[in-house]
Amino acid sequence: MSIQVKLKDIIEEMEVQFEESRSLLNIKTGEIVIVTTEDLRAAEDEEPFDHLPEWEQENRMTAIDVVENFENFRELPTKYEVNEYEIMENFCLKVSDQRKQESLLRDIKGKGAFRRFKDKIIDFEIEDQWYSYRDECFKQIAIEWCQENKINFIE
């Protein structure tokens, strides 16, 4: 039996990744799980965890499942594979108004680039175009990931 995963679920998970955690797809069940690096380390140590609160025990059991059945899991694209800065830069290059394009490209240099970019797209009233463009980029990354991992997806 081959599972079908909703592309939307993969994209949502790609958008909310946290430091020190990994998002994985169980290719047997289609479930997306999030495990922390700490839980994965603890799962490998096989220390007792019945003293932990219930939610932590559940997290640990998920991590143990990942460790023991790693062949059933595929890591979703990480924030390093989803280079949001590059997506932002490519969007700037697609802005047809030369003056706006130059202003955007100037504003995305250095510290605080994302905040300045957001302020500028609001000023230029191109927020909707940005979010459409960004969503399309995330969708393409998710589709390519599914294809590389031979995962059936539905839109």
N, C-alpha and C positions, 0 to 999 in steps of 0.2 A: 504494500500500500504506500502510495506516495502522498505526502502531505501537501496542502496548499496553504501558503502564508499570505496574509493581506499585506500588500506593499505599504499601506498606510501605517501598519503596526511597526514595520521595520524602520520607516522614516521617522516616526515619533520617537522611537528608541534612540536613533542616531542623533536626534536633536537635544536630548536631555542627558547626555552622558556625564558621569561624574569622575573626578580624579579617584584613583584607587579602587575602581570597580570595572567590571567587564560585563558587557551585554552579550548573551549567547542565545542562539536558536537551537532548541532541541529538535533535530531533524526527524525524530520518531513521532513526537507529539505535536510539533508546530508551536509549542509554547516558547515564549521569550523569557529568559531568566536573567536576573542581574545578580552577580556575585561580587563581593568585595575581595580584594587581594588578601585581606586579613582572614576572611572565612576560608578562602582557598588554602592558605598556609595552614590554618588550624585543621582543615579536613585532611591534609596530608600528614599532619602530626598524629592524627587519630587519638587525640586526648578526649576524655569524657566531657560531655557538655550538657548533661541532664540537669545541672544546677543553674543553667542560664534561663532567662525569661523565654516564654514560649515562642515569641517572634524570632528571637535569636537562634533558638533550636531549629526552627523552620529554615532560616537562612543557612545554618550550618548543614542541615540535611540536603539542601539544594546544592551546596558546595561539594558535599561528599558525592552526590550523584554526578556532578560535573567531573570530579577527579576520577571516580571509578568507571565512568562510562564516557570518557572524553570523546571517543569516536562518534558518539551520538550528538555532539554539539559543534556548532560553527560560530566563531566569534563574529559579531556584526562589525561593520566598518567602524573604526575608532575615530575619535576626533582628529587624529593625525592623518587618517585617510580621507576624512571630510575636511579639507583645508578651507575653512570658512573665509580666511583672509584672501586666498586665491579667488574664491567665488566672488567676493566683494570687489576685488581688483578687476576681474573680468567684466563684472557688471558695469563698473565705471567706464571701461573701454568701449562698452556698447552704447553709452549715452550719446545721442546724436548731436546735441547742442555742445559745440566745442568749448564754450566758456564754462558750462556746468561740468563737463567732463574734466577739464583742467583743474577746476576747483575741488572736485571730488578726489581726484588723484593726489592732489596736494594734501588734502585733509586725512588721507588714510596712511600717511607716513608717520612712523614713530608711535610713542606711547599714547594711549587714549584714542587710537584710530577708530575702533568700533563705535565709540560714543560720538565722536565727531562726525563719522559717516552717517549715523542714525539722525543726528541733528540736521545735517545737510540735506538728506533725502526728504526730510519733513519740510525744510525751507523751500526746496525745489519742487515740492508736491509730486514726487516720483516714488513715494513709499509703496504704492500698490505694484508698480512695475518691479521694484526690488524684491518684494515678497513673492511675486509670481516667478521671477527669475530664480531666486533662491530655492523655492519649492521644486522647480523643474530640475535644478542641479542635484538636489537631494534625491529626487525620484530617479534620475539617471544613475547615480551612484548605487542606489538600492537595487535597481534592475540589473546592473552589471554584476553586483555582488551575488544576487540570486543566480544569474546565469553561470558565473564562475563556480558556484557551489552546487549547481544542478538542482536548484530549489524552485519548485513550481510556485508561482505567485498569482494572485488575482488583484486587480486594481479596484 
